[in-house]
Amino acid sequence: MAPDLYKGPPRALCTYITIFLLLIGVTALTLWLVYRPHKPQFKVVGAAVYEFNMSTPPLISTTMQFTVITRNPNKRVSVYYDKLSTFVSYKNVPITPLVMLPPLYHRKHSTVAVSPVVGGTAVPVSLDVANGLVMDTAYGVVGLRLVFFGRLRWKAGAIKTEHYRVYVKCDVLVGLKKGFVGQVPLLGATPGCKVDI
């Protein structure tokens, strides 16, 4: 019977490999804790309505502009919005067509104001939505949702992440009366928008 010549790797080699893997893990964890990106923050601070017409069959033609403050809370990470679109909805039904926005670059720990103009084309809506808008404009209070969606990536130094989908919902109450054109007041406290990534 031949003697077993293989006795396994030397104990020192196993120790070095274990220490090396632990160091890589600790380094990766430290980098993640230092550079982990936080979600950007959005808040609507102004609104204007330049057109708001209803027709039969139920079509709504509106042109609106919202001023939105978006903040990058990261001190070491920049944000790139490569594709970003927006529209306005009422009771979860779009009342404006989709508008593509230009790419947006958000420096580290910075705040940017964007003022997209949405609408301009008639959009078909259900009779319930049309009646709800007629009643709300008669009262002078309309609940709207400004939606942003697209793709973003984070950049820390020379490292860029893969693309992530971003979905932002901004719920606002505006003081809108039928026939009024121009700046409309935001009613009540306007909370920050909900950002899902």
C-alpha angles and dihedrals in degrees: 000000000000116000117248104252097178111087098168129253118322114269091238091058091052090049092051093049091049092049091046092052091047091052091050090050094048091047092050091048092049092049091048092050092048098042104027106136122236122212117268116248126231130192131174111228103168143018137190132185118206099171134015116168132159123198139177125288087043105279125150122204114187140156117201137170125204128191110216127185112210121190131196105210094188116109095195105025131073124207126224119196102198097174123019129165133177141195139165124242135189118205088350092304119115112242096177131048120255115275122202114220125209118258113281127210118201116197121214114291093353139136125223129187119214125185110191119187110217132186130026096145128080114253124198115237136178122265090249091056092046092050091046092053091048091051095044094049089049088057091042096235121102126177111215135175121214109203128198123185136165141095132308138178134195126231126202112179107311093340120098122187126225119270118282127195114243126198120184125187119192114186115197138171111217129192099235125162124186111270095016118131128188137033112003124199122249106231124219125352111330107218123205117272123263111251120198121187 
